[in-house]
């Protein structure tokens, strides 16, 4: 059975002074059996979130929002995977905001993925098409290319061991209030699993959780989790609101319970 996961990407919000309290509030409102909860604050807030959750909610995982593709060196302002030891156990790679703002290519994202896995971090690899690509009907080809580019240099067995998670995040749905339909998201998760079906490889696509991301809220999460191929959500804006996270995780709990009963 695949994990049911709700990951919150706080993006460039919160400070070391307030992140701990926010994490504690969210954690307290989202104690739901069967749901893997992940909070991804800015780098500078990782320690505050870790310290705040250490006693009350140690089962809330902490993730970084990015990681550098080298281990160390003259990379001003960057953070490498080994530097995250003791701060984070998960990491987001390939978020579309980094593809857009930092010019991250699929090959570079693949190198980050490799570094994350080497450091024992559980990666969430983000993929998704732009609006013009969806309008041109090439969304599946785009996502296939992103997957192939990012995964080309990473051994399939290591991806399986690292318990890779994929987040399908159509760029046009991120932060816009315009979410994909559950049906479109499910169609893409089917295409993703098909693309990950590599003959003779140690990676079983049926074991890889696929999350939907893009303007997820407590009001629309049910549409995605009604799809058996979708295993949770990567939540941006709504992940900063305890009420929203409570609703999203509560709905994810229903899915986890139903899957457990069916297993
Ligand atoms: C994200 O940051 O990954 C995201 C999906 O953002 P939002 O939920 O705000 O669209």
Boltz pocket constraint, residues with backbone or C-beta under 6 A from the ligand:
constraints:
  - pocket:
      binder: B
      contacts: [[A, 9], [A, 11], [A, 169], [A, 173], [A, 174], [A, 175], [A, 176], [A, 177], [A, 213], [A, 214], [A, 215], [A, 216], [A, 234], [A, 235], [A, 236], [A, 237], [A, 238]]
      max_distance: 6.0
